[in-house]
């Protein structure tokens, strides 16, 4: 029976920046439009955190029952390691997704009811990533989904629910966050290329191969800093986003150095930290600007 610490580890806390950073960035974009609503920002944060925990447990369940996680060098998986019954992990996923759905309904009701449909698509995307008969995560589309859901939808959705409109600043932030969020998944899948290929999980990393996946990671982590220079057109304060560059270089070190297996686990944390710091600094810059 899994302990509380193992359940927390199974929720994959290293991925939480993927949920928190888009809300911070979207709130900064809303502030740029003089439309900040702090209670809506907090509600959006509940939605994002609940959804990412839900998708992590859903992935744990779906990959576990397929046997994908039987041999693994990455963070703990509850079902694959047989520490928790599949039904228990599935219940945790459903509860987390339900919390996100309820918070999303409230947020949409007080902002724009049509966003309920967007929320429904997000929840379906969370489940179908590794669930269902033809999971798109097994077809090399995981990074695209992360870019869309945790980049474009999360950032622009946060901006829209507060300011009731979006602009080029919000879109630029969304692309930057989407790239860094996708980079986290690229690093994860780079580490798992051998085991994923053997189990039939054809991720984008498996399709591209080791060398090209490392190039993709480097490009994804570089784009946000190019876009930082673009954001200077909004306010020179945004140049402060370059302060996160040393973190990005540290994250890319093991990838550029050809390391694999467990040596790539710190890359997930450092890439997430890069995303979080970049989002906080740029959001603060837009508020000051």
C-alpha positions in Angstrom: 0.0 0.0 0.0 1.5 3.3 -1.1 2.5 5.8 1.6 1.4 9.5 1.5 4.9 10.4 0.3 4.6 7.9 -2.5 1.2 9.3 -3.5 2.7 12.8 -3.6 5.6 11.5 -5.7 3.2 9.7 -8.0 1.4 13.1 -8.6 4.8 14.2 -10.1 5.4 17.5 -8.3 8.2 18.3 -10.7 5.5 19.0 -13.3 3.7 21.6 -11.2 5.5 24.5 -12.8 3.7 23.4 -16.0 0.5 24.4 -14.3 1.6 27.4 -12.2 3.7 29.2 -14.8 1.0 29.6 -17.4 -1.4 31.2 -14.8 1.3 33.6 -13.7 2.1 34.5 -17.3 -1.6 34.9 -18.2 -2.2 37.1 -15.1 0.8 39.3 -16.2 -0.7 39.6 -19.6 -4.1 40.5 -18.1 -2.4 43.2 -16.0 -0.9 44.6 -19.2 -4.5 45.1 -20.4 -5.5 46.6 -17.0 -7.8 43.6 -16.4 -6.3 41.8 -13.4 -8.8 39.9 -11.2 -6.9 38.1 -8.4 -9.8 35.8 -7.4 -10.1 34.6 -11.0 -6.3 34.1 -11.1 -6.5 31.9 -8.0 -9.4 30.0 -9.5 -7.4 29.5 -12.7 -4.6 28.2 -10.6 -6.8 25.6 -9.0 -8.0 24.5 -12.4 -4.5 24.2 -13.8 -3.0 22.4 -10.8 -6.0 20.0 -10.5 -5.8 19.1 -14.2 -2.1 18.4 -14.2 -2.3 16.2 -11.1 -5.3 14.5 -12.7 -3.4 13.9 -16.0 -0.4 12.6 -14.1 -2.5 10.1 -12.2 -4.4 9.2 -15.4 -1.1 8.5 -17.2 0.1 6.5 -14.2 -3.0 4.4 -14.4 -3.2 4.0 -18.2 0.5 3.3 -18.7 0.5 1.0 -15.7 -2.3 -1.3 -16.9 -0.6 -1.5 -20.4 2.7 -2.5 -18.9 4.5 0.5 -20.3 5.9 1.3 -16.8 7.1 -2.2 -15.9 10.7 -1.2 -16.7 11.4 2.5 -15.9 14.3 4.8 -15.1 12.2 7.9 -14.3 10.2 9.1 -11.3 8.0 6.7 -9.3 4.9 5.3 -11.0 2.3 3.9 -8.6 0.7 1.2 -10.8 3.8 0.2 -12.6 5.7 -0.4 -9.3 2.6 -2.1 -7.9 2.5 0.2 -4.9 -1.1 1.1 -5.5 -4.1 -0.7 -7.1 -5.0 0.6 -10.6 -8.5 1.3 -9.3 -7.1 3.6 -6.5 -5.0 5.5 -9.0 -7.9 5.9 -11.4 -10.0 7.2 -8.6 -7.4 9.8 -7.7 -7.3 10.9 -11.4 -11.0 11.2 -11.6 -11.2 13.2 -8.3 -8.5 15.6 -9.5 -10.1 16.1 -12.9 -13.5 16.7 -11.2 -12.0 19.4 -8.9 -10.5 21.1 -12.0 -13.8 20.8 -13.9 -15.8 22.3 -11.0 -13.4 25.2 -10.6 -13.4 25.7 -14.4 -17.2 25.8 -14.5 -17.2 28.6 -11.9 -14.5 30.5 -13.7 -16.2 30.2 -17.1 -19.6 31.1 -15.7 -18.3 34.4 -14.4 -16.2 35.1 -17.5 -17.6 33.6 -20.7 -19.8 30.5 -20.6 -18.5 29.3 -24.0 -15.2 28.5 -22.2 -17.0 25.5 -20.7 -16.6 23.8 -24.1 -12.8 24.6 -24.0 -12.6 23.1 -20.5 -14.4 19.9 -21.7 -11.8 19.6 -24.5 -9.0 20.0 -22.0 -10.3 17.3 -19.7 -10.8 14.9 -22.7 -7.2 15.7 -23.8 -6.0 14.9 -20.3 -7.6 11.5 -20.4 -6.9 10.6 -24.0 -3.2 11.4 -23.7 -2.5 7.8 -22.6 -6.1 6.5 -22.1 -8.6 5.1 -24.5 -8.0 2.6 -27.3 -5.8 5.0 -29.4 -3.9 7.3 -27.0 -2.4 10.2 -28.8 0.6 10.2 -26.5 1.6 6.9 -28.1 1.4 8.5 -31.6 4.0 11.2 -31.0 1.5 14.0 -30.4 2.1 14.6 -26.7 4.4 17.6 -27.2 1.8 19.2 -29.5 -0.9 18.7 -26.9 1.2 20.1 -24.1 2.0 23.2 -26.2 -1.6 23.8 -26.9 -3.1 23.0 -23.5 -0.4 24.2 -21.1 0.8 27.0 -23.4 -1.9 28.6 -25.7 -5.0 27.6 -23.8 -3.7 28.0 -20.3 -2.0 31.4 -20.8 -4.5 33.0 -23.2 -7.4 31.5 -21.1 -6.1 33.0 -18.0 -5.7 36.4 -19.7 -9.1 36.2 -21.3 -11.0 35.3 -18.1 -9.6 38.3 -16.4 -9.3 41.0 -19.1 -12.0 39.5 -21.4 -9.7 39.9 -24.4 -6.3 38.7 -25.5 -3.5 40.5 -27.4 -0.1 40.0 -28.9 1.6 40.1 -25.6 -0.5 37.3 -24.3 0.1 35.3 -27.4 3.8 35.8 -27.2 3.8 34.6 -23.5 1.7 31.6 -24.5 4.1 30.5 -27.2 7.1 30.9 -24.8 5.4 29.0 -22.0 4.2 26.4 -24.4 7.7 25.8 -25.7 9.2 25.4 -22.2 6.3 23.2 -21.1 6.8 21.0 -24.1 10.6 20.9 -23.4 9.8 19.2 -20.0 8.0 16.4 -21.9 10.7 16.2 -24.5 13.3 15.7 -21.7 11.1 13.1 -20.1 10.6 11.2 -23.3 14.2 11.5 -24.3 15.1 9.6 -21.1 12.5 6.9 -21.8 13.3 6.3 -25.5 14.7 2.7 -24.9 11.8 1.5 -22.7 9.1 3.3 -24.7 10.3 1.9 -28.0 10.3 -1.6 -26.5 6.8 -1.3 -25.0 5.3 0.2 -28.2 4.9 3.8 -26.9 5.9 5.7 -30.0 6.5 9.1 -28.6 7.9 12.0 -30.7 11.3 11.2 -29.1 11.1 7.6 -30.3 10.2 8.9 -33.8 13.0 11.5 -34.0 15.7 9.4 -32.3 18.1 10.4 -29.6 20.2 13.0 -31.5 17.3 15.0 -33.0 15.3 14.9 -29.8 18.3 16.7 -28.0 18.3 19.3 -30.8 14.5 19.8 -30.3 14.9 20.3 -26.6 17.6 22.9 -27.2 15.4 24.8 -29.7 12.4 24.7 -27.4 14.4 26.2 -24.5 15.9 28.9 -26.7 12.7 30.2 -28.2 11.4 31.9 -25.0 14.5 34.0 -24.7 14.2 35.1 -28.3 10.6 36.1 -27.5 11.8 37.9 -24.5 13.5 40.4 -26.8 10.2 40.7 -28.7 8.4 41.5 -25.5 10.8 44.5 -24.9 8.6 46.2 -27.5 5.8 46.2 -24.9 8.0 47.4 -22.1 11.8 47.4 -21.6 11.2 45.8 -18.2 10.6 42.5 -20.0 14.4 42.3 -20.6 14.5 41.0 -17.1 13.2 37.7 -18.5 16.8 37.0 -19.6 17.6 36.4 -15.9 16.2 32.9 -16.3 18.8 32.1 -19.1 21.4 30.6 -16.7 18.7 28.2 -15.4 17.9 27.2 -19.0 21.6 26.6 -19.7 21.9 24.4 -16.6 18.8 22.4 -17.7 20.2 21.9 -21.2 23.6 20.8 -19.9 22.9 17.1 -19.5 20.9 17.0 -22.7 23.8 18.6 -24.7 26.3 16.4 -22.9 24.7 13.3 -24.2 23.6 12.0 -20.8 20.7 9.5 -20.5 18.6 7.5 -18.0 18.4 8.8 -14.5 21.0 11.5 -15.3 18.2 13.3 -17.2 15.8 13.4 -14.3 17.2 16.8 -13.0 16.5 18.3 -16.4 12.8 18.1 -15.7 13.2 20.0 -12.5 15.5 22.6 -14.0 13.4 23.2 -17.1 10.3 23.6 -14.9 12.2 26.0 -12.7 13.3 28.0 -15.8 9.7 28.3 -16.9 8.5 29.4 -13.5 11.2 32.0 -13.0 10.7 33.3 -16.5 7.0 33.6 -16.0 7.3 35.4 -12.6 9.9 37.9 -13.9 8.1 38.7 -17.1 4.7 39.0 -15.4 6.2 41.3 -12.9 7.7 43.3 -15.7 4.4 43.7 -17.4 2.7 44.7 -14.1 5.4 47.4 -13.6 5.2 48.4 -17.3 
